[in-house]
Amino acid sequence: MTRPCRIGVQLPEVERAVAWPELFAMARAVEAVGLDSLWLGDHLLYDDLPGGVTRGPWEVWTSLAAIAAVTERVEIGPLVASTSFHAPAMLAKQAATVDAISGGRLVLGLGAGWNEREYRAFGFPFDRRVSRFAEAFTIIRTLLSEGRVDFHGEFYDVDDCVLDPGPVRPGGVPLMLGSTGPRMLGIGLPHVASWNAWWSQYGNTPEGFATLKRRVDALGHPAEATAAVLVAFPGGQGRVMGDSDYRSPVRPVQGTPEQIAGHLAAMAGAGATHLQLVLDPITQESIEKLGDVLAILDR
């Protein structure tokens, strides 16, 4: 039996403070247990964490470059990169660089962002995010696929911009749209290899994901469907990260390795080709526990 879909894991964001020696150990554990991918969130600051703490994660592109250098096999990517945090041509440059460092393992997830607190704190405009995304997305995808773009819009201007060196992955860097909003789907779906839904957007169930996939499929574009899945192990404290998306009453997947494997297989049966597991607690021990789940799926 082959694995029903690709399965990866997201490393810690702001659930707790994590230093780089531990992050490197977790990244190596992801490869050692046989997972297919490793993901990092692209955020800058969260308020309202347990205990009233304000905390931010490490910067995502520097982090992806570091992770690329200490791994050899797994795909890596942002889940997902906000196009508002960088000039779009520079984001394409960062993506091409990380793709080269990783030997062609980058999957570029892109979105418009949602956490107003971090935008205000770091001085990025929060208004008209989807309109800004549309222009940025055009610049990014054109540079990564064609290596050159001339674009003059309402928000961004690039004058005969050349992306050199370009990405090294055969066929270029695959793009993933981190949104299921109607307008975002209209902008991104014709140009991406896949789209992604966060676990709270579909209820963390195969049935909910199948319903969502039918809605996206009805738009008539062949992009693959991917999904984040919340998985809880003993000792998990619940994901509370300062926004309604993270305070969701959705139940995590939990239980024996057989039960967790059954849920992931059912997600594949609902049409998911790639799953990004969000673990609670997110520790090296939790990652290593996934080895038993993968053994069941692979046998």
Protein Blocks (a to p, Z undefined) as FASTA:
>chain_A
ZZfbdcdddddfklpccdfklmmmmmmmmmmnopabdcddddfbdghiehhiacddddfk
lmmmmmmmmcckbccddddddfklpcfklmmmmmmmmmmmnnopaccdddebjalmlmmm
nopafehklmmmmmmmmmmmmmmmnopacdddfkbccehiacddddfbehiaaddddbfb
fklmmmmmmmcfbdcddfklnoopaklmmmmmmmmmmnopabdcddddddddehiabjae
hiaklmpcbdcdeddfklmmmmmmmmmmnopabdcdddddddfklmmmmmmmmmmmmZZ
